[in-house]
Amino acid sequence: MLYCFPRQRRDDPDRALVSTDADERRLYKFALQYEMDGKSWATDIWAYSCKDAEDRVAAMRRSLTMCGQLYAEVEADAPTHL
């Protein structure tokens, strides 16, 4: 189960941790943690809510696969129509 940290001193996350999708719905960055070889590792995902993040983690447990090593990243806007 994904634990959503309580908001204590602020009502909104930093700008860099909020995005919008093609339909202008807000996405939030969530931290994930896992154990491997006796060590703790972390990554992050974008989701619409804590519940959505939990659903995404459940989907990853069912179907996550490794696609390959990344060699570069290019910033680009998402297409507005296909």
C-alpha positions as CSV (number, residue, x, y, z in Angstrom):
1,M,0.0,0.0,0.0
2,L,1.3,3.5,-0.9
3,Y,1.4,5.9,2.0
4,C,0.5,9.5,1.2
5,F,2.4,11.9,3.5
6,P,0.1,14.2,5.4
7,R,0.3,17.9,4.5
8,Q,1.5,19.8,7.5
9,R,2.7,23.3,6.8
10,R,1.5,23.8,3.2
11,D,-1.6,23.3,1.2
12,D,0.1,22.8,-2.2
13,P,3.2,21.0,-3.3
14,D,6.1,22.8,-5.0
15,R,5.4,23.7,-8.6
16,A,8.0,21.2,-9.9
17,L,5.9,18.4,-8.3
18,V,2.7,19.3,-10.0
19,S,2.0,18.9,-13.7
20,T,-1.1,18.8,-16.0
21,D,-2.1,16.2,-18.6
22,A,-3.4,16.9,-22.1
23,D,-6.9,17.5,-20.6
24,E,-5.5,20.0,-18.1
25,R,-6.1,17.7,-15.1
26,R,-3.5,18.1,-12.3
27,L,-1.0,15.4,-11.8
28,Y,1.1,15.1,-8.7
29,K,4.5,13.4,-8.1
30,F,4.5,10.5,-5.7
31,A,7.5,8.7,-4.1
32,L,7.8,4.9,-4.3
33,Q,10.2,2.7,-2.3
34,Y,11.2,-0.9,-2.6
35,E,13.7,-3.3,-1.0
36,M,16.3,-5.3,-3.0
37,D,19.4,-7.1,-1.9
38,G,19.0,-5.8,1.6
39,K,18.9,-2.1,0.5
40,S,16.2,0.4,0.1
41,W,15.6,2.0,-3.3
42,A,13.3,4.7,-4.5
43,T,11.6,6.0,-7.6
44,D,8.7,8.3,-8.4
45,I,5.5,8.3,-10.5
46,W,3.0,10.9,-11.6
47,A,-0.7,10.3,-10.6
48,Y,-3.9,12.2,-10.2
49,S,-4.4,11.4,-6.5
50,C,-3.1,9.1,-3.7
51,K,-5.8,6.5,-4.8
52,D,-4.6,6.7,-8.4
53,A,-1.0,6.3,-7.3
54,E,-2.0,3.2,-5.3
55,D,-3.9,1.8,-8.4
56,R,-0.8,2.4,-10.6
57,V,1.4,0.6,-8.1
58,A,-1.0,-2.3,-8.1
59,A,-0.9,-2.3,-11.9
60,M,2.9,-2.3,-11.8
61,R,2.8,-5.4,-9.5
62,R,0.7,-7.2,-12.1
63,S,2.4,-6.1,-15.3
64,L,5.7,-4.2,-15.0
65,T,8.4,-5.1,-17.4
66,M,11.8,-3.7,-18.2
67,C,12.0,-2.1,-21.7
68,G,15.7,-1.3,-21.9
69,Q,18.4,1.1,-20.9
70,L,17.8,4.8,-21.5
71,Y,20.6,6.7,-23.2
72,A,19.1,10.2,-23.5
73,E,16.1,12.2,-22.6
74,V,14.5,14.9,-24.7
75,E,12.0,17.4,-23.3
76,A,9.0,17.7,-25.5
77,D,5.4,18.8,-25.2
78,A,2.8,16.0,-25.2
79,P,0.8,15.9,-28.4
80,T,-2.6,17.7,-28.1
81,H,-4.2,15.5,-30.7
82,L,-3.4,12.3,-32.6
